[in-house]
């Protein structure tokens, strides 16, 4: 199982819409709004690193309102 935490900055005023959209994605297990440098964090799980990469690159990063992301890969 590949696990990643994705920190996001989103457009001002789009936080709730982005949060709802991200929580609907099948690979996203948790997503929370944050105070601080980043606006949100999502826990993403997939069966392989390739699936994880696809989910982050083609689903999360391309959502309207997502300005930037930082992806961390969890190690066992």
Residue pairs with C-beta under 8 A, 6 or more apart in sequence:
1 45
1 46
1 47
2 45
2 46
2 47
2 48
2 49
2 51
2 52
2 73
3 43
3 44
3 45
3 52
3 73
3 74
4 43
4 44
4 45
4 52
4 56
4 71
4 72
4 73
4 74
5 41
5 42
5 43
5 44
5 71
5 72
5 74
6 41
6 42
6 44
6 56
6 60
6 69
6 70
6 71
6 72
7 34
7 38
7 40
7 41
7 69
7 70
7 71
7 72
8 18
8 38
8 39
8 40
8 41
8 42
8 60
8 66
8 67
8 68
8 69
8 70
9 38
9 39
9 66
9 67
9 68
9 69
10 18
10 39
10 40
10 65
10 66
10 67
11 18
11 65
11 66
11 67
14 64
14 65
15 33
15 39
15 40
17 65
18 40
18 63
18 64
18 65
18 66
19 31
19 33
19 40
21 63
22 28
22 31
22 40
22 42
22 60
22 63
23 31
25 55
25 59
25 60
27 44
27 45
27 46
27 51
27 52
27 55
27 59
28 42
28 43
28 44
28 55
28 60
29 43
29 44
29 45
30 42
30 43
31 40
31 41
31 42
31 43
32 40
32 41
32 42
33 39
33 40
34 40
34 41
38 70
42 60
44 52
44 55
44 56
44 60
45 52
46 52
46 54
46 55
49 73
52 73
56 69
56 71
60 66
60 69
61 69
